[in-house]
Amino acid sequence: MDSLDITIDDNLPPMGTDLPFDRIRTSYDVVAANYANELADEIVAKPIERGMLLAFSELVRGGLVGDVGCGPGHIAKHLATHDVKAVGYDISSAMIDQARAKFPRGEFHVGSLFELPVGTAMWRGAVARYALLHSSSDERTRAFRELARVIAPDGYLLYAFYVSAPDHPEGSVYHLTSWFGHEVDLDVHFIGVQDAADEIERCGFAIEAALVREPMSKNELPTRRCYMLAHRQA
């Protein structure tokens, strides 16, 4: 996954109008309160995730970073304990309301990581922790290209995704219809580690590290996950 010859693939189909923003937004709006109350503090109990966030913090400290798909603001809040200023964006206004309530000192905005209202090269880095679980390969590529635009050369991206589950191998898609007792409409994509690295590297990043872990407790989904750290090429 170490590639010294990084190029950006410009041969992509035009952006369509069928991106699943509406159903993703609606689904997260209805579960926002449950998610914030039951999952927002989970990072405290996960030492592997905390370790990756600490490494990321040391690399980006001194610059502004983005927390894309920020949900109820728990990652931005955690980064603040490492003296890292993060601005959160999420397409769910209900999630942003939760973030502002739980972390009033933080800065959170409704916005899409596909079209960030951020100037070119304005961020030292970005965290996309499970922010692209519901996106197809083409959609993920567009998101990585947008992140490559807003992250300054020599900045960093920390990306987390699901690799597989007992009944869902790499490359498969699971359709979620119920969450916290609410009706939702979400596709969950499982991505191979090498496939994820290829997608990121095509968009101007070089992979620095990839950490794969198994489920750590009976309370979390039984999925194999990956944290991938990438360096924005100059």
C-alpha positions in Angstrom: 0.0 0.0 0.0 3.0 2.3 0.0 2.8 4.1 -3.3 5.3 6.8 -4.3 3.6 7.5 -7.6 0.3 9.2 -6.6 -2.1 10.4 -9.3 -5.6 11.7 -9.2 -8.1 9.9 -11.4 -10.1 12.5 -13.3 -12.1 10.0 -15.3 -15.1 9.8 -13.1 -18.8 9.9 -14.2 -20.6 13.3 -13.5 -22.2 13.8 -10.2 -25.8 12.6 -10.4 -28.8 13.4 -8.3 -29.3 9.9 -7.0 -26.9 10.2 -4.1 -28.7 8.8 -1.0 -28.4 12.0 1.0 -32.1 12.3 1.8 -32.5 8.8 3.2 -29.2 9.0 5.1 -30.2 12.4 6.5 -33.7 11.2 7.5 -32.4 8.0 9.0 -29.8 9.8 11.2 -32.3 12.5 12.1 -34.7 10.0 13.7 -31.9 8.1 15.6 -29.9 11.2 16.7 -31.1 11.3 20.3 -30.6 7.6 20.8 -27.2 7.6 19.1 -26.0 10.6 21.2 -27.2 9.0 24.5 -26.0 5.5 23.8 -23.0 5.7 21.5 -21.5 9.2 21.8 -19.2 8.3 24.7 -18.1 4.9 23.3 -14.7 6.2 22.2 -13.7 6.5 25.9 -13.9 2.7 26.2 -11.9 1.9 23.1 -8.2 2.1 23.6 -7.3 1.2 20.0 -9.4 4.0 18.6 -8.0 6.4 21.2 -4.5 5.4 20.2 -5.1 6.1 16.5 -6.7 9.5 17.4 -3.8 10.3 19.6 -1.3 9.6 16.7 -3.5 11.7 14.4 -3.6 14.5 16.9 0.2 14.6 17.2 0.5 14.9 13.4 -2.0 17.7 13.0 -1.6 19.7 16.2 -1.3 23.4 15.5 -3.7 23.4 12.6 -7.4 23.3 12.0 -9.0 19.9 11.2 -12.4 18.7 10.0 -14.5 16.1 11.6 -16.7 15.0 8.7 -19.8 13.0 9.4 -19.3 14.2 13.0 -22.6 12.9 14.4 -23.1 14.1 18.0 -19.6 15.7 18.2 -17.8 13.0 20.3 -14.7 12.9 18.1 -14.3 16.6 18.0 -14.7 16.7 21.8 -12.1 13.9 22.2 -9.7 15.7 19.9 -10.0 18.8 22.0 -8.5 16.9 24.9 -5.4 16.6 22.8 -5.3 20.4 22.0 -6.6 19.9 18.5 -9.3 22.3 17.1 -11.8 20.4 15.0 -14.8 21.7 13.1 -17.6 19.2 12.7 -19.9 18.7 9.7 -22.8 16.4 9.3 -25.8 16.3 6.9 -28.2 15.5 9.8 -29.4 18.7 11.5 -30.6 16.6 14.4 -27.1 15.3 14.9 -25.7 18.8 14.8 -28.2 19.8 17.4 -26.9 17.0 19.6 -23.3 17.9 19.0 -23.9 21.6 20.0 -25.7 20.5 23.1 -23.1 18.0 24.2 -20.1 20.0 23.3 -21.1 23.7 23.4 -17.5 24.9 23.1 -17.2 23.1 19.7 -18.0 24.4 16.3 -20.5 22.3 14.3 -22.3 22.9 11.0 -24.8 21.1 8.8 -23.0 20.2 5.6 -22.0 17.4 3.3 -18.5 16.0 3.0 -19.2 15.8 -0.8 -19.3 19.6 -1.0 -17.6 21.1 2.0 -18.0 24.9 2.4 -14.3 25.1 3.1 -11.5 26.8 1.1 -8.8 24.8 -0.7 -6.0 23.5 1.6 -7.6 25.1 4.7 -7.4 22.1 6.9 -4.3 20.4 8.5 -6.2 17.1 8.5 -9.6 15.4 8.7 -11.3 12.5 10.5 -13.9 10.5 8.6 -14.8 7.9 11.2 -17.4 5.7 9.6 -18.7 8.7 7.7 -18.8 6.8 4.4 -20.4 3.6 5.6 -23.4 4.3 3.5 -21.6 5.4 0.3 -20.8 3.4 -2.8 -17.3 3.2 -4.3 -17.9 6.1 -6.7 -19.4 8.2 -3.9 -16.4 7.4 -1.7 -14.1 8.5 -4.4 -15.8 11.8 -4.8 -15.6 12.3 -1.0 -11.9 11.6 -1.0 -11.3 14.0 -3.8 -13.2 16.7 -1.8 -11.1 15.9 1.3 -7.9 16.1 -0.8 -9.0 19.5 -1.9 -9.6 20.9 1.6 -6.6 19.2 3.3 -3.4 21.0 2.9 -0.4 19.3 1.2 1.4 17.2 3.9 -1.8 17.1 5.9 -3.5 13.9 7.1 -6.7 11.9 6.8 -7.8 9.4 9.4 -10.5 7.1 7.9 -12.5 4.4 9.6 -14.7 1.8 7.9 -16.1 -1.7 8.2 -14.2 -4.5 6.5 -16.4 -7.5 7.1 -18.9 -9.2 9.4 -19.7 -12.9 10.0 -22.4 -13.0 7.3 -21.0 -10.1 5.2 -17.7 -10.5 3.4 -15.6 -7.7 2.0 -17.3 -6.0 -0.9 -20.8 -6.8 0.3 -23.7 -4.5 1.2 -26.1 -4.9 4.1 -29.4 -3.0 4.1 -30.4 -1.7 7.5 -34.1 -1.1 8.1 -34.4 -0.7 11.9 -32.1 1.0 14.4 -32.8 1.9 18.0 -36.4 0.9 17.3 -36.8 3.4 14.5 -37.4 2.7 10.8 -34.3 3.6 8.8 -33.2 3.1 5.2 -29.4 2.7 5.1 -27.0 0.6 3.0 -23.9 -0.5 5.0 -20.9 -1.1 2.8 -18.1 -3.5 3.8 -14.7 -2.6 2.1 -11.5 -4.6 1.8 -8.5 -3.0 3.2 -6.6 -3.0 -0.1 -9.7 -1.7 -1.9 -10.0 1.2 0.6 -6.3 2.0 0.2 -6.6 2.0 -3.6 -9.6 4.4 -3.5 -7.7 6.8 -1.2 -4.4 6.7 -3.1 -6.2 7.4 -6.4 -7.3 10.7 -4.9 -3.9 12.1 -3.9 -3.1 10.4 -0.6 -0.4 8.0 0.4 -1.2 5.3 3.1 0.9 5.7 6.2 -0.8 3.0 8.4 -3.7 0.7 8.6 -5.0 -0.9 11.8 -7.6 -3.7 11.6 -9.4 -4.9 14.7 -12.0 -7.4 15.7 -15.1 -6.5 17.8 -14.0 -5.5 21.3 -17.2 -6.1 23.2 -20.6 -7.8 23.0 -22.2 -4.4 22.9 -20.8 -3.3 19.5 -21.7 -4.6 16.1 -19.7 -7.8 15.3 -17.8 -6.2 12.5 -14.1 -6.2 11.6 -13.0 -2.6 11.3 -10.1 -0.6 10.0 -8.5 2.7 10.9 -6.5 4.0 8.0 -4.1 6.9 8.2 -3.2 8.7 5.0 -0.9 11.5 4.1 -1.9 14.2 1.6 0.7 14.3 -1.1 2.2 17.7 -2.0 
